[in-house]
Amino acid sequence: MKELVGSCSVCGKDLFCLDGFFNGVHNEKNETICFKCIEEQEESAE
C-alpha cells in the first residue's frame, strides 16, 4: 500500500507512507523532510 503523505519542505519531493512506514522525517518544527535532505542537513551541521 502506498499513500501520499505530503512533500519535502526542503526539495519538494513527494513523500509516501509505504505499507505503514513513512519514507521521511517529521521534525520538531512540524515539517516533513525526505531522507536525502535530512542527511545533507546533518552533514552540514558537523
C-alpha positions in Angstrom: 0.0 0.0 0.0 1.4 3.4 -1.0 -0.2 6.6 0.3 0.9 10.2 -0.4 1.6 12.0 2.9 3.0 15.3 1.7 6.1 16.8 0.2 9.6 17.5 1.5 9.7 21.1 2.8 13.3 21.4 1.5 13.3 20.0 -2.0 9.6 19.4 -2.7 9.9 15.6 -3.4 6.6 13.7 -2.8 6.8 11.7 0.5 4.8 8.5 0.9 3.7 6.0 3.6 4.7 2.6 2.3 3.0 -0.3 4.0 2.8 1.7 7.2 6.3 3.1 7.1 6.9 6.8 6.4 9.7 7.4 4.0 10.9 10.6 5.5 11.4 12.5 8.8 8.9 14.7 10.7 10.9 17.3 12.7 10.1 19.4 15.8 9.1 22.3 13.5 6.2 20.2 12.2 7.9 19.8 8.8 8.3 16.7 6.7 11.7 16.2 5.1 13.0 13.4 2.8 15.9 11.2 4.0 18.3 12.7 1.4 17.7 16.3 2.7 17.9 15.4 6.4 21.2 13.6 5.7 22.6 16.7 3.9 21.4 18.9 6.8 23.2 16.7 9.4 26.4 16.6 7.3 26.5 20.4 7.0 25.9 20.8 10.8 29.1 18.8 11.6 
